[in-house]
Amino acid sequence: MKLYSLSVLYKGPTKANLLKAAYDLSSFSFFQRSSVQEFMTFTSALIVERTTQGSRASVKEQEYLCHVYVRNDNLGAVVIADTEYPQRVCFTLLDKVLEEFSRQVDSIDWPSGNPETINYKALDIHLSKYQNPREADAMTKVQAELDETKIILHNTMESLLERGEKLDDLVAKSEHLGNQSKAFYKTARKQNSCCEVM
């Protein structure tokens, strides 16, 4: 899972204006990086231009997914990620960036701004922080912990039965099972044992 680009753009009447961008191109060779960055900038602007106000979209381009959100005030953001990166986390990031950007940068500067004139330093920090969606997003972190707990529970039951205790012995010793339940277990065990293939 990887994020490659995070951009903030203003959707003008005819074209999108790049306000600020951050890139993580470390997975590309040194000689490809400038071309890849230009391509990502071009793709981000094109996607914002073609996205209607107040909408979100995910666009697949080769092995990348471009997630875009253009607000009703024409401020938009694009994150380019690989196909494994969770979509919900991308849109959470876009919401956060646009909200923060609109608080720090005056809307008068949006139509004419460019990356050199816009004073907003948090994009690189967000891009770095969100590289690991489990750490950056609370819901993803909770889901990962739940998955881990399920694995631990399965391992615990298996290890309980691996300690030399057989289920047959546990059933025989059980005080909670009635005689009828014990008889049913023994009959079912006999029936299943004749069908086992080794």
Backbone as numpy.savetxt, mean C-alpha at the origin, in Angstrom:
# Nx Ny Nz CAx CAy CAz Cx Cy Cz
7.65 -3.66 -3.07 6.80 -2.47 -3.07 7.69 -1.24 -3.07
7.40 -0.34 -4.00 8.27 0.82 -4.14 7.49 2.00 -4.68
7.83 3.19 -4.16 7.34 4.45 -4.72 8.49 5.09 -5.47
8.21 5.58 -6.67 9.25 6.18 -7.50 9.14 7.70 -7.58
7.91 8.20 -7.56 7.73 9.63 -7.79 6.52 10.14 -7.02
6.64 11.36 -6.52 5.53 12.04 -5.86 5.54 13.48 -6.34
4.46 13.92 -6.99 4.42 15.25 -7.61 3.16 15.99 -7.20
3.30 17.31 -7.07 2.16 18.20 -6.85 2.08 19.11 -8.07
0.88 19.18 -8.67 0.69 19.96 -9.89 -0.56 20.81 -9.77
-0.61 21.87 -10.57 -1.81 22.69 -10.68 -2.41 22.44 -12.05
-3.69 22.09 -12.08 -4.37 21.82 -13.35 -4.90 23.13 -13.91
-4.19 23.66 -14.90 -4.61 24.90 -15.54 -5.65 24.62 -16.62
-6.14 25.69 -17.29 -7.17 25.51 -18.33 -6.70 24.65 -19.51
-5.42 24.74 -19.86 -4.94 23.99 -21.01 -3.88 22.94 -20.66
-3.09 23.21 -19.61 -2.06 22.24 -19.25 -1.81 22.24 -17.76
-1.16 21.18 -17.31 -0.84 21.06 -15.88 0.53 21.70 -15.62
0.62 22.37 -14.48 1.84 23.07 -14.11 2.48 22.36 -12.92
3.71 21.85 -13.10 4.41 21.16 -12.02 4.85 22.17 -10.97
4.41 21.94 -9.72 4.76 22.84 -8.64 5.94 22.30 -7.81
5.91 21.01 -7.53 6.98 20.40 -6.73 6.98 18.90 -7.00
8.16 18.29 -6.95 8.25 16.85 -7.18 9.41 16.26 -6.39
9.27 14.99 -6.07 10.33 14.22 -5.41 10.42 12.87 -6.11
11.64 12.37 -6.23 11.86 11.12 -6.96 12.78 10.21 -6.15
12.54 8.91 -6.27 13.46 7.90 -5.75 13.79 6.98 -6.92
14.89 7.28 -7.59 15.28 6.55 -8.79 16.49 5.65 -8.53
16.71 5.30 -7.29 17.89 4.50 -6.93 17.87 3.11 -7.55
16.71 2.62 -7.94 16.64 1.28 -8.53 16.96 1.28 -10.03
17.16 2.47 -10.61 17.53 2.59 -12.02 19.03 2.85 -12.13
19.60 2.50 -13.26 21.03 2.76 -13.44 21.27 4.27 -13.53
22.46 4.68 -13.20 22.80 6.11 -13.16 22.50 6.79 -14.49
22.78 6.11 -15.59 22.61 6.72 -16.91 21.15 6.80 -17.35
20.27 6.04 -16.73 18.85 6.07 -17.07 18.06 7.08 -16.25
18.60 7.51 -15.14 17.81 8.28 -14.18 17.22 9.57 -14.74
17.98 10.34 -15.50 17.43 11.60 -16.01 16.29 11.34 -16.99
16.42 10.32 -17.84 15.35 9.99 -18.78 14.11 9.49 -18.05
14.32 8.65 -17.04 13.20 8.13 -16.26 12.48 9.27 -15.53
13.25 10.20 -14.97 12.65 11.34 -14.27 11.83 12.20 -15.22
12.36 12.47 -16.42 11.61 13.24 -17.42 10.32 12.53 -17.80
10.41 11.23 -18.00 9.23 10.44 -18.35 8.18 10.51 -17.24
8.61 10.39 -15.99 7.67 10.44 -14.86 7.03 11.82 -14.73
7.81 12.87 -14.96 7.28 14.24 -14.93 6.24 14.43 -16.03
6.57 13.98 -17.23 5.65 14.08 -18.37 4.36 13.30 -18.10
4.50 12.06 -17.62 3.34 11.22 -17.35 2.46 11.83 -16.27
3.06 12.36 -15.21 2.30 12.98 -14.12 1.48 14.16 -14.63
2.11 15.02 -15.45 1.40 16.18 -15.99 0.26 15.74 -16.91
0.52 14.76 -17.75 -0.50 14.28 -18.68 -1.70 13.70 -17.94
-1.43 12.93 -16.88 -2.53 12.32 -16.12 -3.37 13.38 -15.41
-2.72 14.40 -14.85 -3.47 15.47 -14.18 -4.32 16.25 -15.20
-3.75 16.51 -16.38 -4.51 17.22 -17.42 -5.77 16.46 -17.81
-5.71 15.15 -17.84 -6.82 14.33 -18.32 -7.77 13.87 -17.22
-7.48 14.21 -15.97 -8.34 13.81 -14.86 -9.28 14.96 -14.51
-10.55 14.64 -14.34 -11.54 15.68 -14.02 -11.37 16.14 -12.58
-11.83 17.36 -12.32 -11.75 17.93 -10.97 -12.52 17.05 -9.99
-11.99 16.95 -8.78 -12.68 16.23 -7.71 -12.68 14.72 -7.89
-11.73 14.19 -8.64 -11.74 12.74 -8.85 -10.36 12.14 -8.61
-10.39 10.83 -8.41 -9.19 10.02 -8.20 -9.16 8.96 -9.28
-7.96 8.55 -9.64 -7.84 7.49 -10.65 -6.51 6.78 -10.47
-6.46 5.56 -10.99 -5.22 4.80 -11.05 -5.03 4.37 -12.50
-3.86 4.70 -13.05 -3.58 4.43 -14.45 -2.36 3.52 -14.52
-2.49 2.43 -15.28 -1.36 1.50 -15.44 -0.54 1.93 -16.64
0.75 2.09 -16.44 1.68 2.42 -17.51 2.85 1.45 -17.41
2.91 0.49 -18.34 3.90 -0.59 -18.33 3.84 -1.31 -16.98
4.94 -1.37 -16.24 4.91 -2.08 -14.96 4.67 -1.15 -13.77
4.19 0.06 -14.05 3.95 1.05 -12.99 2.47 1.36 -12.88
2.07 1.79 -11.68 0.73 2.32 -11.47 0.85 3.78 -11.07
0.14 4.63 -11.76 0.14 6.06 -11.47 -1.19 6.39 -10.80
-1.12 6.83 -9.56 -2.31 7.17 -8.80 -2.41 8.70 -8.78
-3.58 9.21 -9.13 -3.77 10.65 -9.24 -4.99 11.09 -8.45
-4.91 12.28 -7.88 -6.05 12.91 -7.21 -6.01 14.39 -7.57
-7.09 14.86 -8.21 -7.23 16.28 -8.54 -8.41 16.81 -7.74
-8.13 17.78 -6.88 -9.18 18.36 -6.04 -10.03 19.36 -6.83
-11.11 19.81 -6.23 -12.00 20.77 -6.88 -11.35 22.13 -7.09
-10.29 22.44 -6.33 -9.60 23.72 -6.50 -8.46 23.61 -7.52
-8.45 22.53 -8.32 -7.47 22.28 -9.39 -6.07 21.90 -8.89
-5.90 21.72 -7.61 -4.63 21.25 -7.10 -4.63 19.72 -7.20
-3.58 19.17 -7.78 -3.53 17.73 -7.98 -2.20 17.15 -7.53
-2.20 15.85 -7.32 -0.97 15.15 -6.95 -0.97 13.79 -7.62
0.24 13.34 -7.92 0.42 12.03 -8.57 1.52 11.28 -7.84
1.27 10.01 -7.58 2.32 9.13 -7.05 2.47 7.97 -8.04
3.72 7.69 -8.39 4.01 6.58 -9.29 4.66 5.48 -8.46
4.06 4.29 -8.52 4.50 3.17 -7.69 4.54 1.90 -8.55
5.12 0.85 -7.97 5.04 -0.42 -8.67 3.66 -1.02 -8.43
3.34 -2.10 -9.13 1.98 -2.65 -9.07 1.66 -3.32 -7.73
2.68 -3.65 -6.93 2.46 -4.31 -5.64 2.09 -3.33 -4.53
2.38 -2.06 -4.71 2.16 -1.08 -3.65 0.65 -0.90 -3.43
0.17 -0.91 -2.17 -1.27 -0.81 -1.89 -1.88 0.52 -2.37
-2.95 0.41 -3.12 -3.62 1.58 -3.69 -4.16 2.51 -2.61
-4.75 1.94 -1.55 -5.33 2.77 -0.49 -4.27 3.64 0.18
-3.08 3.09 0.37 -2.00 3.84 1.00 -1.57 5.00 0.08
-1.55 4.76 -1.22 -1.21 5.83 -2.18 -2.18 6.99 -2.07
-3.48 6.69 -2.03 -4.46 7.77 -1.96 -4.45 8.47 -0.60
-4.10 7.75 0.45 -3.91 8.38 1.76 -2.76 9.37 1.70
-1.67 8.97 1.07 -0.51 9.84 0.89 -0.88 11.08 0.07
-1.61 10.89 -1.02 -1.99 12.03 -1.87 -2.87 13.02 -1.09
-3.83 12.50 -0.33 -4.68 13.37 0.50 -3.84 14.19 1.47
-2.93 13.52 2.14 -2.09 14.17 3.15 -1.22 15.26 2.52
-0.58 14.93 1.40 0.30 15.88 0.72 -0.47 17.10 0.24
-1.61 16.89 -0.40 -2.39 18.03 -0.92 -2.91 18.92 0.21
-3.34 18.32 1.29 -3.83 19.11 2.43 -2.70 19.96 3.02
-1.56 19.33 3.22 -0.40 20.02 3.78 0.11 21.11 2.84
0.18 20.79 1.55 0.67 21.74 0.55 -0.24 22.97 0.48
-1.55 22.76 0.50 -2.48 23.90 0.40 -2.44 24.78 1.64
-2.04 24.23 2.79 -1.89 25.05 4.01 -0.61 25.87 3.96
0.46 25.31 3.36 1.76 25.98 3.39 2.03 26.89 2.20
1.39 26.62 1.07 1.65 27.41 -0.14 0.36 28.13 -0.53
0.46 29.44 -0.69 -0.70 30.26 -1.02 -1.24 29.92 -2.40
-2.57 29.84 -2.54 -3.20 29.43 -3.80 -2.92 30.43 -4.94
-2.53 31.64 -4.62 -2.19 32.63 -5.66 -0.95 32.18 -6.43
-0.06 31.44 -5.77 1.18 30.98 -6.39 1.00 29.72 -7.25
-0.12 29.04 -7.15 -0.29 27.77 -7.85 -0.23 27.89 -9.38
-0.97 28.83 -10.00 -0.96 28.86 -11.47 0.40 29.20 -12.09
1.19 30.02 -11.43 2.46 30.46 -12.03 3.70 29.86 -11.36
3.52 29.05 -10.34 4.65 28.51 -9.59 5.42 27.44 -10.36
6.64 27.20 -9.91 7.46 26.12 -10.46 8.30 25.54 -9.32
8.95 24.40 -9.53 9.68 23.76 -8.43 10.72 24.64 -7.74
11.29 25.62 -8.47 12.30 26.49 -7.86 11.68 27.58 -6.99
10.48 28.04 -7.33 9.87 29.15 -6.59 8.95 28.71 -5.46
8.46 27.48 -5.50 7.55 26.99 -4.46 8.37 26.49 -3.28
8.04 27.01 -2.10 8.75 26.64 -0.88 7.94 25.58 -0.12
8.19 24.35 -0.47 7.55 23.21 0.19 8.56 22.07 0.20
9.06 21.73 1.37 10.18 20.79 1.48 9.77 19.36 1.87
8.49 19.11 2.14 8.09 17.84 2.74 7.95 16.67 1.76
7.98 16.91 0.46 7.76 15.81 -0.49 8.81 14.71 -0.36
10.07 15.08 -0.25 11.13 14.08 -0.11 10.94 13.25 1.16
10.52 13.92 2.23 10.28 13.24 3.51 9.14 12.24 3.37
8.03 12.68 2.75 6.89 11.79 2.55 7.25 10.60 1.66
7.98 10.87 0.59 8.36 9.80 -0.33 9.22 8.76 0.38
10.11 9.22 1.21 10.97 8.31 1.97 10.17 7.53 3.02
9.32 8.23 3.75 8.54 7.61 4.83 7.58 6.55 4.28
6.95 6.83 3.16 5.94 5.92 2.62 6.53 4.79 1.77
7.86 4.68 1.70 8.45 3.54 0.98 8.02 2.22 1.62
7.86 2.23 2.94 7.37 1.05 3.64 5.93 1.34 4.08
4.93 0.83 3.34 3.55 1.18 3.67 3.11 0.70 5.05
3.73 -0.35 5.55 3.35 -0.85 6.88 3.72 0.13 7.98
4.82 0.83 7.81 5.26 1.79 8.81 4.52 3.12 8.67
4.21 3.50 7.45 3.64 4.82 7.20 2.14 4.87 7.44
1.45 3.77 7.17 -0.01 3.77 7.23 -0.48 2.91 8.39
-1.29 3.49 9.26 -1.71 2.79 10.48 -2.54 1.54 10.17
-3.46 1.62 9.19 -4.31 0.47 8.89 -3.50 -0.69 8.31
-2.53 -0.38 7.46 -1.69 -1.43 6.89 -0.86 -2.08 7.98
-0.39 -1.27 8.92 0.40 -1.79 10.04 -0.45 -2.73 10.90
-1.68 -2.35 11.19 -2.58 -3.19 11.99 -2.87 -4.50 11.25
-3.12 -4.41 9.92 -3.39 -5.61 9.14 -2.19 -6.56 9.17
-0.99 -6.02 9.06 0.21 -6.86 9.11 0.34 -7.54 10.47
0.02 -6.80 11.54 0.08 -7.39 12.88 -0.96 -8.49 13.05
-2.15 -8.30 12.48 -3.19 -9.33 12.55 -2.75 -10.58 11.81
-2.17 -10.41 10.63 -1.68 -11.56 9.86 -0.61 -12.31 10.64
0.27 -11.56 11.29 1.33 -12.16 12.09 0.75 -12.93 13.27
-0.30 -12.39 13.90 -0.94 -13.06 15.03 -1.58 -14.37 14.59
-2.22 -14.38 13.41 -2.81 -15.61 12.89 -1.75 -16.68 12.69
-0.61 -16.29 12.17 0.48 -17.25 11.95 0.96 -17.81 13.28
1.07 -16.95 14.29 1.50 -17.39 15.62 0.49 -18.37 16.21
-0.82 -18.09 16.04 -1.85 -18.97 16.56 -1.78 -20.34 15.89
-1.60 -20.38 14.58 -1.49 -21.65 13.87 -0.26 -22.41 14.34
0.83 -21.72 14.51 2.06 -22.37 14.98 1.90 -22.91 16.39
1.17 -22.20 17.24 0.97 -22.63 18.61 0.18 -23.93 18.66
-0.89 -24.05 17.89 -1.69 -25.27 17.87 -0.86 -26.44 17.34
-0.08 -26.20 16.29 0.76 -27.26 15.74 1.82 -27.69 16.76
2.42 -26.73 17.45 3.46 -27.09 18.41 2.86 -27.81 19.62
1.61 -27.51 19.96 0.95 -28.20 21.06 0.80 -29.69 20.73
0.45 -29.98 19.50 0.26 -31.36 19.09 1.58 -32.06 18.78
2.65 -31.31 18.59 3.94 -31.91 18.28 4.71 -32.32 19.53
4.24 -31.98 20.68 4.96 -32.27 21.91 4.83 -33.73 22.35
4.38 -34.57 21.50 4.23 -35.97 21.87 2.82 -36.31 22.30
1.97 -35.32 22.42 0.60 -35.58 22.79 -0.20 -35.87 21.53
-0.92 -36.92 21.55 -1.76 -37.24 20.41 -3.17 -36.78 20.73
-3.89 -36.46 19.69 -5.26 -36.01 19.86 -6.10 -37.12 20.49
-5.79 -38.37 20.15 -6.53 -39.51 20.73 -6.39 -39.53 22.25
-5.16 -39.29 22.73 -4.92 -39.28 24.17 -5.66 -38.13 24.84
-5.68 -36.98 24.18 -6.38 -35.83 24.74 -7.88 -36.07 24.84
-8.44 -36.71 23.82 -9.88 -37.02 23.84 -10.19 -38.00 24.97
-9.35 -39.01 25.13 -9.57 -40.01 26.18 -9.51 -39.39 27.58
-8.63 -38.41 27.78 -8.45 -37.78 29.08 -9.49 -36.68 29.37
-10.16 -36.23 28.33 -11.03 -35.07 28.46 -12.22 -35.34 29.39
-12.46 -34.41 30.27 -13.62 -34.48 31.15 -14.81 -33.75 30.54
-14.54 -32.92 29.54 -15.59 -32.10 28.95 -16.38 -32.84 27.87
-15.82 -33.93 27.35 -16.52 -34.69 26.33 -17.30 -35.81 26.98
-18.54 -35.97 26.55 -19.36 -37.07 27.06 -18.95 -38.37 26.40
-19.46 -39.48 26.94 -19.14 -40.80 26.39 -19.59 -40.92 24.94
-20.72 -40.33 24.62 -21.24 -40.41 23.26 -20.31 -39.68 22.29
-19.79 -38.53 22.69 -18.86 -37.78 21.84 -17.56 -38.54 21.65
-17.07 -39.19 22.71 -15.85 -39.98 22.61 -16.05 -41.16 21.66
-17.21 -41.80 21.76 -17.52 -42.93 20.87 -17.60 -42.46 19.42
-18.21 -41.29 19.20 -18.30 -40.73 17.85 -16.91 -40.44 17.29
-16.03 -39.88 18.12 -14.66 -39.58 17.68 -13.92 -40.85 17.28
-14.05 -41.92 18.11 -13.36 -43.17 17.81 -13.88 -43.80 16.52
-15.20 -43.77 16.32 -15.79 -44.32 15.10 -15.33 -43.54 13.87
-15.34 -42.22 13.98 -14.91 -41.37 12.86 -13.43 -41.59 12.54
-12.65 -41.78 13.56 -11.21 -42.01 13.40 -10.97 -43.34 12.65
-11.76 -44.38 13.03 -11.63 -45.68 12.37 -12.03 -45.58 10.90
-13.14 -44.88 10.65 -13.63 -44.73 9.27 -12.61 -43.99 8.41
-12.01 -42.94 8.96 -11.04 -42.15 8.20 -9.72 -42.89 8.00
-9.37 -43.74 8.95 -8.09 -44.44 8.85 -8.07 -45.45 7.72
-9.21 -46.03 7.37 -9.24 -47.00 6.28 -9.08 -46.32 4.91
-9.33 -45.03 4.86 -9.26 -44.30 3.59 -7.93 -43.58 3.38
-7.05 -43.59 4.36 -5.79 -42.86 4.25 -4.88 -43.52 3.22
-4.26 -42.68 2.40 -3.31 -43.17 1.42 -1.94 -42.61 1.79
-0.97 -43.47 1.84 0.36 -43.00 2.23 1.32 -43.13 1.11
